[in-house]
Amino acid sequence: MNHTESKILRLEEAITTIGDWQRAGQKVVFTNGCFDIVHLGHIDYLEKARALGDRLILGLNTDASVSRLKGPLRPVVNEYARARLMAALSFVDAVILFDDPTPSQLIEAIKPDILVKGDDYTVENIAGADFVLNNGGEVKTIALVQGYSTSSLIEKIKQGYN
């Protein structure tokens, strides 16, 4: 197993690892998404998320989950490749695949200290926010870099943009 694959954790491994980090006094940040075609907006967002704590856990939607959310032609990049790409980022400490409609069950299982989403969400509509807040954690939003989205990149490609 190479280094990037070692950062892709099954839920049981993640629970143990995150618990160890928290017992050592480290703040664990969690965010999630599809991360289908990685772009500057993703990198900026994840760097900012990591800066909020000591460890960054990324919940990554499975291929089936992405298709349900984004349509039958998505994802463009399969889950194994997306997980490896995300794990290769120095500021991502672990990647966990999830198939549920929201990451709420994953959040309840791993109990992060800080839950983060982009500022296109409000705290009230972030899945898992109530659980994190009720357990003494924090929920934060991060300003997104305007002009970057996977959907807009796909549209540009479809229109023959160069």
N, C-alpha and C positions, 0 to 999 in steps of 0.2 A: 504494500500500500504506500502511495506517495503522500507528501505532506498535505496537498489539498484534499485528497480523499479522507485523510485522518480528521479533518475538520467537519466532515459531513457525518452527523451523529444520528443514531436512532434515538427515539424518545427516551428509552431507559438510560442510555449512555448520557444523554443531555441532562436528565434530572440529576444524576450522580455528579457529573462534572460541574454543573451550575451550583449545586449545593456546596461542593468543595470550595468554589470561588467565593460564594457568599460567606461561608464560615471563616474564610481567610480575610474577610472584611472588604471584599471587592464588590463594587456596584455593578449589577448586571442590567444591561439595556437590551430591550427586545424590540424588533420591528419586523415587518413582514411585507411580502409582495410577490409579484410574478417575475419581475426582472427578466423579461423575455429577450429583448435586444438591449444590452447594456449601453448606456449613454452617459454623458456628463451629468445630467440631472440625478441619475442613480448614484454616481460616485460622490457628488457633492452632498447629497442627502445622507448617505451611509457614513461618510466622514464626520458630518455634523452629529449624527446619532451617536457614534462611538465616542465623540468628545464629551458626551453627557455622563459617561461612566467609565468603568475600568474594562469591561468586556462587552462585546456586541454579539448578540445572538440574532440570526436571521431566520425567520420562518419563511420557507419558500413553497409556493403553491406547486402541487404536482401538475403534470401535464393534463390530467383529467379535470382538475380544479380550474386550471387556466382556461381550458375549452369551455367549461360551464360559465365562467365569468366573461370571457372575451369573444366567444364564438368558435365555431368548428374549425376555422383555419388557424387558430392559435393553440399552443404557442408555436412560434417560428423555430425556436431553439428548444430541444428536448430537456427534460428535467435533470438528467445526469450532467449534461453539458452546462446548464445554468447553475447547478449546484457547484460544480468544479470551478466555474468562473467566479462565483461569489466567494467560495472558500479561498481562492487565490488572492483575494484582496487582504492586505496586511491588517486592515482595521476591522475585519470580520473574524471573530473568534470561533464561531460555530454556525453551521447551517443545518436546519432541521426541515425536512420535507413534511408538508401536511396536505391532506386531501379534503378536509371539511370546508363548508362554505365560508366560514370565518375562522380565525386562529384562536377563538375563545377557549376551546378545550386545551389547546397547546399552552396558552398563557396560564391557564389554571394549573396545568401540570408542572410547568417549569418555574412559576412564581418569580418573574423578573422584578427588579427594584424600580425600573423605569420603563414605561411603554411609550413608544414614539411612532408617530405617523406624520405625513406631510400636512402642510397647512391647508390643503384642500379638504381636510376633515376638521370637525370640531370635536372637542373632548367628548361631548355627549353622544356622538355617533361613531366612536372608535370602539371596535369589538374588543372586549376584555377590559375596558377602562374601569368599569365599576369594580371588578374583581381586584385590580391592581390598587385602586384608591382605597378600597375597603380593607386591604391588607397592608396599609401603611406606605404604599409605593407612590410614585409620581407618574403623571401622564402629560406628555409634552407634544407640541407640534413644531415642525421645522419648516421654515420658508423654503419653497421649491424654486429651483432655477427655472425661470420662464422660458418657454420656447422649446423645451425638450420633453418629448414623450415617445414611447414606443409606437403608439398609434399614429402619431404624425410622421415618424420616420417611415413606417410602412406605407402611408399614403404617398409620401414623396417618392419612394421606390416604385410604387405602382404607376405613378404619373411620369416615370422616366426621368426623375430629377437627377441632375449630375453636378 
